[in-house]
Amino acid sequence: MNGFERMSHKFAGFVLLAMALYAAGAGAEETTPPIFSFNGFGTAGLAHSSESQADFSSSILKPNGAGYTHNWSPDVDSLLGAQVTANLTPQLSAVLQVIAEQNYDNTYRPHVEWANIAYQVTPCFTARIGRTVLPTFLFSGTRKVAYTYPWVRPPLEVYGRVPVTASDGVDFRCSMHVGGFTHTVQANYGGSEQSLPGGGGTVKAEQAWGVTYTVDYHAATLHLAYQRPHLTIASAQPLFDAFRLFGPQGIALADQYDSNNKPLSIVAAGASYDPGKWFVTAEWTRTTSHSFLGKGTGWYVSGGPRIGEFTPYLTYARATADNLSDPGLAIPPAPPPAAGLNAALNSLLSQKIVQDTVSVGGRWELTRSTAFKLQYDHTSIGAGSPGTLTNLQPGFQRGGKVNVISATIDWVF
């Protein structure tokens, strides 16, 4: 368990203790007890991929998925979550959300997704401290609650670029109603640390700050966001330390690509219109880092009609990236070990997402709180890239086409 995980579990314990002490105190004074609410959500899913030499997964933070590891995988989308909310006073509230899903170590050990205390300073201004959601995209707040959006999963060309969903720190939110418009501005500061599958070490985000603006007008929503964490990917540092042993040329390459406390800028914009009988949604994001992560862009547009309890939809998504390779150290005059370093560098650079996906799917409302979804994805992967596929095997060929079939049942209670 890393430092951020220990801190989040301690804060979760503090949130629970605060709830319990307040409830006990309120009972002793025979006053009106605080309003506690419990909510749950989940997804039971299966996914199949036509690529047998790699895995399709919903996140690079998962160790395997459908394709190589499993012909049909329940791990891609399945999860179970629970949330407790306590309104301790008219101004003070606390929330604890716990989720069980496939972790980096291939377990389903529950983890704390949210654990925070909020204080409403004024009717329009709220401050929170603890583990909160990162409000980068339109569906960030309900990203784990698949029942709330039409697809099996949000398009990975956008959401796969920022797989981390929560931050330990503080955030401030101001919401104002002007005419028919609701304007919301949110600022956040904090950090996170995430373990990578396969013994890949950790990704640490520090000094992470961001600002978002959302405006709602009847059935229309516009969302703009900027996030800027400083990333450290520890597993890559030995490679760049080795480059620095090769003199000025190696030092220049290491300085260009190393990932030691390098800032990552994330710009995102999204819009949706949902009058009830149909919907259309589009999002765009661009990530920029002066490291081997480089620059990347992702976007999608999706829409469909609602026909009774059935909602068919069509989605087109695209992801591009720069600099999937580099000549590296000159050979000659560099000695033979340089060839191995160059190969390792190009292996890192080639992990960027380059692909186009057409998705066709449908959602059926089984009950007022349960939905069945079926989705077919046809992905064309760019030359030299694995796309969003993970757990690559020696026989995997970059580029090419992949077909994925997914079925899920989503519920809330």
C-alpha positions in Angstrom: 0.0 0.0 0.0 1.5 3.3 -1.1 1.5 6.6 0.9 -1.5 8.1 -0.9 -3.5 4.9 -0.3 -2.6 4.9 3.4 -3.6 8.5 3.7 -6.9 7.9 1.9 -7.7 4.9 4.1 -6.9 7.0 7.2 -9.2 9.8 6.0 -11.9 7.3 5.2 -11.7 6.1 8.8 -11.9 9.7 10.0 -15.0 10.3 7.8 -16.6 7.2 9.3 -15.6 8.2 12.9 -17.1 11.7 12.3 -20.3 10.2 11.1 -20.5 7.8 14.1 -19.6 10.4 16.7 -22.1 12.9 15.4 -24.9 10.3 15.3 -24.1 9.2 18.8 -24.1 12.8 20.1 -27.3 13.6 18.3 -29.0 10.5 19.8 -27.8 11.4 23.4 -29.3 14.8 23.1 -32.6 13.3 21.7 -32.5 15.7 18.8 -33.3 14.9 15.2 -30.7 12.5 13.9 -28.6 13.4 10.9 -29.9 12.3 7.5 -27.9 9.2 6.4 -28.3 7.8 2.9 -26.9 4.7 1.3 -26.7 4.1 -2.4 -25.2 1.3 -4.4 -24.4 0.7 -8.1 -22.8 -2.0 -10.2 -22.1 -3.6 -13.5 -22.0 -7.2 -14.5 -20.4 -7.5 -17.9 -18.7 -9.7 -20.5 -16.4 -8.6 -23.3 -14.8 -10.5 -26.2 -12.0 -9.3 -28.4 -10.9 -10.6 -31.8 -7.2 -9.9 -31.0 -5.6 -13.1 -29.5 -2.1 -11.7 -28.9 -3.2 -8.8 -26.6 -5.9 -7.9 -24.2 -8.7 -5.4 -24.5 -9.5 -3.6 -21.2 -11.3 -0.6 -20.0 -8.1 0.9 -18.4 -4.4 0.6 -18.7 -4.4 0.2 -14.9 -5.9 -3.3 -15.3 -3.5 -6.3 -15.8 -5.6 -8.2 -18.4 -8.9 -8.5 -20.1 -10.5 -10.0 -23.2 -8.5 -11.5 -26.0 -5.3 -13.2 -24.9 -6.1 -13.8 -21.3 -9.8 -14.6 -21.6 -11.9 -15.4 -24.6 -14.8 -13.7 -22.8 -13.7 -11.5 -19.9 -15.9 -10.3 -17.0 -13.1 -8.1 -15.7 -13.3 -5.4 -18.4 -16.4 -3.7 -17.1 -17.7 -5.5 -14.0 -17.7 -3.7 -10.6 -19.7 -3.2 -7.5 -19.9 0.1 -5.6 -21.5 1.5 -2.4 -21.7 5.1 -1.1 -22.7 6.4 2.3 -23.6 10.1 2.6 -24.2 11.9 5.9 -25.7 15.4 6.2 -24.2 16.2 9.6 -25.6 19.8 9.7 -27.3 22.0 7.1 -23.8 23.1 6.1 -21.6 20.1 6.9 -21.7 16.7 5.0 -19.5 13.7 4.5 -19.3 11.0 1.8 -17.6 7.7 1.6 -17.6 5.6 -1.6 -16.0 2.2 -1.9 -15.6 0.2 -5.1 -14.7 -3.4 -5.9 -13.3 -3.9 -9.4 -10.3 -5.5 -11.0 -7.2 -4.0 -9.5 -3.7 -3.7 -10.9 -2.7 -7.0 -9.1 -5.7 -8.9 -10.5 -7.7 -8.9 -7.3 -11.1 -7.5 -6.5 -10.0 -6.0 -3.2 -12.3 -3.0 -2.5 -10.7 0.4 -2.5 -11.8 3.9 -1.4 -12.8 5.9 -4.4 -14.1 9.0 -2.5 -13.8 10.0 1.1 -14.3 13.6 1.9 -16.0 16.2 4.1 -17.8 19.1 2.5 -18.7 22.5 4.1 -21.2 24.8 2.4 -19.7 28.2 3.2 -22.5 30.1 1.3 -25.5 29.0 -0.7 -23.3 29.0 -3.8 -19.9 28.1 -2.4 -18.7 24.7 -1.1 -15.3 23.5 0.1 -14.2 19.9 0.3 -11.2 18.1 1.8 -10.3 14.5 1.3 -10.5 12.2 -1.7 -12.6 13.7 -4.4 -13.4 13.0 -8.1 -11.2 14.7 -10.7 -13.8 16.7 -12.8 -11.9 16.4 -16.1 -14.6 15.2 -18.4 -18.4 15.4 -18.8 -19.0 12.0 -17.1 -16.1 12.1 -14.6 -18.5 12.4 -11.6 -20.4 9.2 -12.7 -17.6 7.4 -14.6 -17.9 4.4 -12.4 -21.7 4.4 -12.5 -22.3 2.9 -15.9 -26.1 3.2 -15.5 -25.9 7.0 -15.9 -24.6 7.0 -19.5 -25.9 5.3 -22.7 -22.8 3.3 -23.7 -21.2 0.2 -22.2 -18.2 2.4 -21.3 -17.1 6.0 -22.1 -15.0 6.1 -25.3 -11.4 5.1 -24.4 -10.0 7.5 -27.0 -10.8 10.3 -24.5 -11.3 8.6 -21.1 -8.4 6.2 -21.6 -6.0 9.1 -21.7 -6.6 10.0 -18.0 -7.4 6.7 -16.3 -7.0 8.2 -12.8 -10.4 9.3 -11.5 -9.8 10.7 -8.0 -7.4 13.0 -6.1 -6.4 13.4 -2.5 -6.5 17.1 -1.6 -9.0 20.0 -1.6 -11.5 21.4 -4.0 -13.7 24.5 -4.1 -17.0 24.7 -6.0 -19.1 27.8 -6.8 -22.5 27.4 -8.5 -24.8 30.3 -9.6 -28.1 30.4 -11.3 -28.6 33.3 -13.7 -31.7 33.3 -15.7 -32.1 29.9 -17.2 -28.4 29.2 -16.9 -26.5 27.4 -14.2 -22.8 28.3 -14.0 -20.4 26.1 -12.0 -16.7 26.8 -11.5 -14.6 24.3 -9.7 -10.9 24.4 -8.6 -8.9 21.5 -7.2 -5.5 20.8 -5.8 -4.0 17.6 -4.6 -2.3 14.4 -5.8 -2.5 10.7 -6.3 -0.4 7.6 -6.6 -1.4 4.6 -8.7 0.3 1.2 -9.0 0.8 -0.2 -12.5 0.1 -3.8 -13.5 2.8 -6.4 -14.0 5.3 -4.9 -11.5 5.5 -1.7 -13.5 6.0 0.5 -10.4 3.8 3.5 -9.7 2.6 6.7 -11.3 2.7 9.6 -8.9 0.9 12.8 -9.5 2.0 15.7 -7.3 1.2 19.5 -7.2 -1.8 18.6 -9.2 -4.2 21.6 -9.8 -7.0 22.2 -12.1 -10.0 24.5 -13.0 -13.2 23.5 -14.6 -16.2 25.5 -15.9 -19.6 24.0 -16.6 -22.8 25.7 -17.8 -26.2 24.1 -18.1 -29.1 25.5 -20.0 -32.2 23.3 -20.0 -31.2 20.2 -22.0 -27.8 21.5 -23.0 -24.4 21.3 -21.1 -21.0 22.7 -21.9 -18.0 21.6 -19.9 -14.4 23.0 -20.1 -11.5 21.8 -18.0 -7.8 22.3 -17.5 -5.7 20.0 -15.2 -1.9 20.2 -14.6 -0.3 17.5 -12.4 3.5 16.8 -12.1 4.0 13.2 -13.0 6.8 10.8 -11.9 6.9 7.3 -13.5 9.5 5.6 -11.5 9.9 2.5 -13.6 11.3 4.6 -16.6 14.0 6.4 -14.6 16.7 3.6 -14.8 16.5 3.8 -18.6 17.2 7.5 -18.7 19.9 7.3 -16.1 21.6 4.9 -18.5 21.2 7.3 -21.4 23.0 10.0 -19.4 26.2 7.8 -19.3 26.6 8.3 -23.0 27.7 12.0 -22.9 25.9 15.0 -24.3 23.8 13.1 -26.8 22.5 10.8 -24.1 21.9 13.6 -21.7 19.9 15.5 -24.2 17.7 12.5 -24.9 17.2 11.8 -21.2 16.3 15.4 -20.5 13.8 15.3 -23.4 12.0 12.1 -22.4 12.5 11.4 -18.7 9.4 11.4 -16.5 10.8 12.7 -13.2 8.3 15.3 -11.8 7.4 16.5 -15.3 4.2 18.6 -15.7 1.4 17.2 -17.8 -1.2 19.6 -19.1 -4.7 18.2 -19.9 -7.2 20.4 -21.8 -10.7 19.1 -22.2 -14.0 20.3 -23.7 -17.3 18.6 -23.9 -20.9 19.3 -24.8 -24.2 17.4 -24.7 -27.8 18.0 -25.7 -30.4 15.6 -24.4 -34.0 16.8 -24.7 -35.4 13.4 -23.8 -36.4 11.9 -27.2 -32.8 11.8 -28.4 -29.2 12.7 -27.4 -26.0 13.9 -28.8 -22.7 14.1 -27.0 -19.1 15.1 -28.0 -15.9 15.5 -26.1 -12.3 16.5 -27.0 -9.1 16.4 -25.0 -5.4 17.1 -25.5 -2.6 16.0 -23.3 0.9 17.5 -23.4 4.0 16.4 -21.5 7.7 17.1 -22.1 8.5 13.5 -21.4 8.1 10.2 -23.4 4.3 10.7 -23.0 4.5 13.5 -25.6 1.4 15.0 -27.1 -1.9 13.3 -27.8 -5.4 14.2 -28.8 -8.7 12.3 -28.5 -12.2 13.1 -29.4 -15.6 11.5 -30.1 -19.1 12.3 -31.1 -22.1 10.1 -30.2 -25.8 10.2 -30.5 -29.0 8.3 -30.9 -32.9 8.3 -30.5 -34.9 7.0 -27.6 -37.6 4.7 -28.8 -39.7 3.7 -25.8 -37.4 1.7 -23.5 -34.8 1.2 -26.3 -31.9 3.6 -27.1 -29.8 2.7 -30.1 -26.6 4.8 -30.5 -23.7 5.3 -32.9 -20.2 6.6 -31.8 -17.2 7.6 -33.7 -14.0 8.2 -31.8 -10.4 9.0 -32.7 -7.1 9.2 -30.9 -3.8 10.6 -32.3 -0.3 11.0 -30.9 3.1 12.4 -32.0 6.5 10.9 -32.0 6.0 7.1 -31.7 9.8 6.6 -32.4 13.2 8.3 -32.1 16.5 7.4 -33.7 18.1 7.6 -30.3 21.8 7.4 -29.8 23.8 7.4 -33.1 25.3 4.0 -33.9 28.2 4.3 -34.6 29.9 6.1 -32.9 27.9 4.9 -29.8 29.1 1.5 -28.4 26.9 -1.6 -28.8 24.9 -1.2 -25.6 23.3 1.9 -27.2 21.2 -0.4 -29.5 19.4 -1.9 -26.4 18.7 1.6 -25.0 17.3 2.8 -28.3 15.0 -0.2 -28.5 13.8 0.4 -24.9 13.2 4.0 -25.6 11.2 3.2 -28.8 9.2 0.6 -26.8 8.1 3.4 -24.4 7.3 5.9 -27.2 5.2 3.3 -29.2 2.8 2.8 -26.3 0.8 5.9 -27.3 -2.8 5.6 -28.4 -3.4 6.0 -32.1 -6.7 4.5 -33.4 -10.2 5.1 -34.8 -13.3 3.3 -33.4 -16.8 3.0 -34.7 -19.2 1.8 -32.1 -22.8 0.6 -32.6 -24.9 -0.3 -29.6 -28.2 -0.3 -27.8 -29.5 0.2 -24.3 -32.7 -1.4 -23.0 -34.4 -0.1 -19.8 -35.3 -3.3 -17.9 -36.6 -1.5 -14.8 -36.5 2.0 -13.5 -33.0 1.3 -12.1 -31.6 -1.5 -14.3 -30.4 -1.4 -17.9 -29.1 -3.9 -20.4 -26.5 -2.8 -22.9 -25.0 -4.4 -26.0 -22.1 -2.8 -28.0 -19.9 -3.6 -30.9 -16.7 -1.8 -31.5 -14.6 -1.9 -34.7 -11.2 -0.3 -34.1 -8.5 0.5 -36.7 -5.2 0.9 -34.9 -2.5 3.2 -36.2 0.8 1.9 -37.6 3.3 1.4 -34.8 0.8 1.7 -32.0 -1.0 -0.9 -29.9 -4.0 1.4 -29.5 -5.7 0.9 -26.2 -4.7 -2.8 -26.1 -2.6 -4.0 -23.1 -0.7 -7.1 -22.0 1.0 -7.3 -25.4 2.4 -10.8 -26.4 5.4 -11.5 -28.6 3.2 -12.4 -31.5 1.3 -9.1 -31.4 1.4 -7.0 -34.6 1.0 -3.3 -34.1 -1.6 -1.7 -36.3 -4.4 -3.7 -37.8 -8.0 -4.0 -36.8 -9.8 -5.3 -33.7 -13.4 -6.1 -33.1 -14.9 -6.1 -29.6 -18.3 -7.3 -28.4 -19.5 -6.2 -25.0 -22.7 -6.9 -23.0 -23.5 -5.5 -19.6 -26.3 -5.2 -17.0 -26.0 -1.9 -15.0 -28.0 -1.1 -11.9 -28.3 1.5 -9.2 -30.1 1.3 -5.8 
